Amino acid sequence: MTDFSGLAIAGRIATPDDADWDQARMAWNLAADQRPEAVAFVESAEDAAAVVRFAAENDLRVTAQGSGHGALSLRPLEGTILVKTERMRGVEVDPEAQTARVEAGVLSLELAEAAGAHGLASLPGSSPDVCVTGYTLGGGLSWFGRRYGFACNRLRAVELVTADGEARTVDAENEPDLFWALRGGGGSYGIVTALHLNLVPVAEAYGGALLFPAEVGAEGIRAYRDWAADVSDDVTSVVRFLRPPDIPDVPEFMRGKAMLTIDAVCIGDQAAGEAAIAPLREIGEPILDSFGQMPAPALCKIHMDPEQPVPGLGHHRALGELSDEAIDAFVGVAGPDSGTPLLLTELRQLGGALGRPDPEGGALSHLDAEWVMYGVGMAMGPEMSETVAGGLDRMHEAMESWGADGGYFNFADRPCDSDAILPPDVCSRLAEVKRTWDLDERIVGNHAVALDPAS
Ligand SMILES: Cc1cc2nc3c(=O)[nH]c(=O)nc-3n(C[C@H](O)[C@H](O)[C@H](O)COP(=O)(O)OP(=O)(O)OC[C@H]3O[C@@H](n4cnc5c(N)ncnc54)[C@H](O)[C@@H]3O)c2cc1C
């Protein structure tokens, strides 16, 4: 057992001897049973540097966590100090320059609100309480993605503590290879303490969700697919089967009902948004139509992602073209008669700026796929975990024929190395960066990069 009494930081070190250890080691994803050597609640770059140096002196590893949304994708944490950044919540917006400096623990909605106060927007995804850092290091598929690309490519600079215990700021001029790796290559290259981001001039947008009975099925998804093929890059959308449980936390009209939902955001004014969405309203009689012109921060909630910790198991697959046969297979495994145990099974449209190589971009410059499929089920206990995992496997296998190469880092919820997700040339370059900056593999991220990808 390591003696942590010699590790002094302004924040707090929690160890298994503490009465609140189970609380301290908990992640947002309650299905993750994290068992690190200690948890460091850091408050500054100095704290993070002290933890990394202590780890090096004691032959330990270090991994960072903002919220724990991605906790299930981590490998077991034996011999590892878990750095939690939740106390680092500062956001500074420079409205003139349209930029923000965001400390490592800031949540997506917090940044969106700070930027929104100046008529600007970040590139938020569907969850208001993912941490901006993990979301951005792994790519960042946002409601503005088809217009502005992955959030990681809006990074201007990153403040981090590298494996040698030094606090640095890297950007396109200073350590450009490390800066490149941090933009979509995940958290394996240092403990990030702050991000510097370019914001976008979007004060409001037309967004919301259409909820139909799931019985609109394959026909509804085909109509959606044909619509999505023609929309401009200002529109980013998702179609999914949703089965909220029959519990009091869920609004009564949705409880226990299988639905097909289409969520979208259209950058522009209300009239343009209404015109863009109009064809979708013809799919059927909606149970709910929540579309409207809204301030950009409100877009963080249109997908109705849980804002409290939940035990969710997820799995994903990147897909190419969504043919009629692909849609039939999807409905067969996720639709109203599928018997799936999953809470949701969705198809997010890529394309636009998400699909265009960006020569100035980072490790995830773009994604060579048309769609990304993502499924999630709630795992309350071992038996249900097994049932949900089986449902996820069936979803994944059913869509194999339409799969694209690789995957999407942030949706790869099961532990796997980067080479199962990112292209070989990207992994080779990431390995070079890892060898340069962390040959001892002191820093652990989710989806590690093999030091020698060829082996
Ligand atoms: C409900 C839900 C909705 C989601 N919606 C979207 C979406 O719309 N778009 C999208 O792209 N993704 C989405 N995701 C996926 C999400 O972006 C990933 O799970 C991401 O890893 C979350 O980042 P986090 O920091 O909150 O999670 P964490 O689990 O805290 O971190 C994940 C990983 O990021 C790295 N990391 C985090 N902080 C640091 C740091 N300070 N220094 C170095 N590395 C760090 C680590 O490798 C860590 O293992 C969603 C996930 C959920 C559960």
The ligand as a Gaussian input file, in Angstrom:
#p B3LYP/6-31G(d) Opt

LIG

0 1
 C      -25.409000      10.812000     -21.779000
 C      -24.197000      11.001000     -22.658000
 C      -24.272000      11.848000     -23.761000
 C      -23.169000      12.038000     -24.583000
 N      -23.272000      12.865000     -25.677000
 C      -22.181000      13.069000     -26.446000
 C      -22.245000      13.919000     -27.591000
 O      -23.295000      14.470000     -27.921000
 N      -21.124000      14.081000     -28.334000
 C      -19.938000      13.491000     -28.006000
 O      -18.949000      13.710000     -28.681000
 N      -19.859000      12.678000     -26.933000
 C      -20.936000      12.456000     -26.160000
 N      -20.852000      11.609000     -25.097000
 C      -19.588000      10.917000     -24.830000
 C      -18.680000      11.782000     -23.958000
 O      -18.227000      12.883000     -24.714000
 C      -17.492000      10.948000     -23.500000
 O      -17.945000       9.992000     -22.567000
 C      -16.404000      11.812000     -22.887000
 O      -15.286000      11.006000     -22.611000
 C      -16.903000      12.478000     -21.638000
 O      -15.917000      13.316000     -21.109000
 P      -15.892000      13.573000     -19.538000
 O      -14.677000      14.345000     -19.219000
 O      -17.208000      14.084000     -19.115000
 O      -15.783000      12.077000     -19.013000
 P      -14.633000      11.409000     -18.133000
 O      -15.042000       9.999000     -17.945000
 O      -14.382000      12.220000     -16.926000
 O      -13.353000      11.477000     -19.060000
 C      -13.235000      10.629000     -20.177000
 C      -11.778000      10.550000     -20.561000
 O      -11.321000      11.820000     -20.984000
 C       -9.973000      12.019000     -20.594000
 N       -9.901000      13.170000     -19.688000
 C      -10.908000      13.756000     -19.006000
 N      -10.434000      14.819000     -18.318000
 C       -9.111000      14.886000     -18.568000
 C       -8.049000      15.750000     -18.161000
 N       -8.266000      16.773000     -17.337000
 N       -6.805000      15.501000     -18.634000
 C       -6.554000      14.479000     -19.471000
 N       -7.519000      13.624000     -19.887000
 C       -8.775000      13.835000     -19.440000
 C       -9.530000      10.758000     -19.861000
 O       -8.864000       9.897000     -20.779000
 C      -10.843000      10.158000     -19.430000
 O      -10.775000       8.738000     -19.260000
 C      -21.950000      11.382000     -24.286000
 C      -21.878000      10.516000     -23.174000
 C      -22.989000      10.317000     -22.371000
 C      -22.875000       9.375000     -21.206000

